[in-house]
Amino acid sequence: MTESEFYDQVDETLQHIEEILDEAETDLDYRNAGGILTVICENGSQVIFTRQTPVKQLWVAARSGGFHFDFDSETKRWVRDTDQQPLADLLQAVFSEQAGETFSFDL
């Protein structure tokens, strides 16, 4: 994956997450600045998404820890580098835990 393709893939993923949050009837706020998407839960906790260009990974920081995702070009989805867990599955767990919200992330 070229750097340009990586940027496009991360931007598309972050935009899709924003759309899911916009469509949900929830009190979650978010801001996207400089390629960093920060989701602020009603309880003040945050979920932060950052692109890591040198290693071509999408990083997610949550209360439960920091997670690194690689883009799997065969399945066309982000998977955790340690156990291949899909990003969508992790996000469902993280938002349930931190925000008490249930989302269906189709990423």
QUIQUIGI-V208945 format. One record per residue. N is the residue number from 0. RES is the residue in three letters. OMEGA is omega in radians with two decimals (NA if undefined). D_FIRST is the distance of its C-alpha to the first C-alpha in Angstrom with 2 decimals. Layout:
N,RES,OMEGA,D_FIRST / N,RES,OMEGA,D_FIRST
This chain:
0,MET,3.11,0.00 / 1,THR,3.12,3.76 / 2,GLU,3.12,6.58 / 3,SER,3.10,8.08 / 4,GLU,3.11,5.97 / 5,PHE,3.13,6.30 / 6,TYR,3.13,9.86 / 7,ASP,-3.11,10.53 / 8,GLN,3.11,9.83 / 9,VAL,-3.13,11.98 / 10,ASP,3.12,14.49 / 11,GLU,-3.14,14.92 / 12,THR,-3.13,15.54 / 13,LEU,3.11,17.96 / 14,GLN,3.12,19.68 / 15,HIS,3.09,20.22 / 16,ILE,3.11,21.75 / 17,GLU,-3.14,23.97 / 18,GLU,3.12,25.11 / 19,ILE,3.13,26.10 / 20,LEU,3.12,28.04 / 21,ASP,-3.08,29.68 / 22,GLU,-3.13,30.87 / 23,ALA,3.06,32.33 / 24,GLU,-3.03,35.84 / 25,THR,3.11,35.29 / 26,ASP,3.10,36.10 / 27,LEU,3.04,32.61 / 28,ASP,3.07,31.60 / 29,TYR,3.01,28.25 / 30,ARG,-3.13,27.00 / 31,ASN,-3.12,23.65 / 32,ALA,3.08,23.69 / 33,GLY,3.13,21.18 / 34,GLY,3.10,18.27 / 35,ILE,3.09,20.53 / 36,LEU,3.12,22.01 / 37,THR,3.10,25.33 / 38,VAL,-3.11,27.32 / 39,ILE,3.14,30.98 / 40,CYS,-3.11,33.07 / 41,GLU,-3.14,36.76 / 42,ASN,3.10,37.77 / 43,GLY,3.10,35.93 / 44,SER,-3.08,33.15 / 45,GLN,2.95,29.56 / 46,VAL,-3.02,26.11 / 47,ILE,3.12,23.49 / 48,PHE,3.10,19.76 / 49,THR,3.05,17.72 / 50,ARG,3.11,14.17 / 51,GLN,-3.02,13.58 / 52,THR,-3.09,11.17 / 53,PRO,-3.13,12.00 / 54,VAL,3.14,11.04 / 55,LYS,3.12,8.40 / 56,GLN,2.97,11.17 / 57,LEU,-3.12,13.59 / 58,TRP,3.11,17.10 / 59,VAL,3.07,20.26 / 60,ALA,3.14,23.70 / 61,ALA,3.09,26.73 / 62,ARG,-3.08,30.27 / 63,SER,3.08,29.39 / 64,GLY,3.09,26.83 / 65,GLY,-3.04,23.37 / 66,PHE,-3.10,20.43 / 67,HIS,-3.08,16.80 / 68,PHE,3.03,14.20 / 69,ASP,3.08,10.82 / 70,PHE,3.11,9.00 / 71,ASP,-3.06,10.09 / 72,SER,3.12,8.50 / 73,GLU,-3.11,12.00 / 74,THR,3.14,14.11 / 75,LYS,3.10,12.05 / 76,ARG,3.10,13.36 / 77,TRP,3.12,13.24 / 78,VAL,-3.13,15.15 / 79,ARG,-3.04,17.06 / 80,ASP,-3.09,16.14 / 81,THR,-3.04,19.83 / 82,ASP,3.11,20.91 / 83,GLN,3.07,18.24 / 84,GLN,3.12,20.32 / 85,PRO,3.10,18.75 / 86,LEU,-3.11,18.53 / 87,ALA,-3.13,21.10 / 88,ASP,3.13,23.58 / 89,LEU,-3.11,23.44 / 90,LEU,3.09,23.93 / 91,GLN,3.14,26.90 / 92,ALA,-3.10,28.49 / 93,VAL,-3.11,27.88 / 94,PHE,3.04,29.35 / 95,SER,-3.12,32.17 / 96,GLU,-3.02,33.04 / 97,GLN,-3.03,32.74 / 98,ALA,-3.08,33.82 / 99,GLY,-3.10,35.75 / 100,GLU,3.10,33.75 / 101,THR,3.12,32.29 / 102,PHE,3.00,29.20 / 103,SER,-3.13,27.28 / 104,PHE,3.11,23.60 / 105,ASP,-3.06,21.89 / 106,LEU,NA,18.25
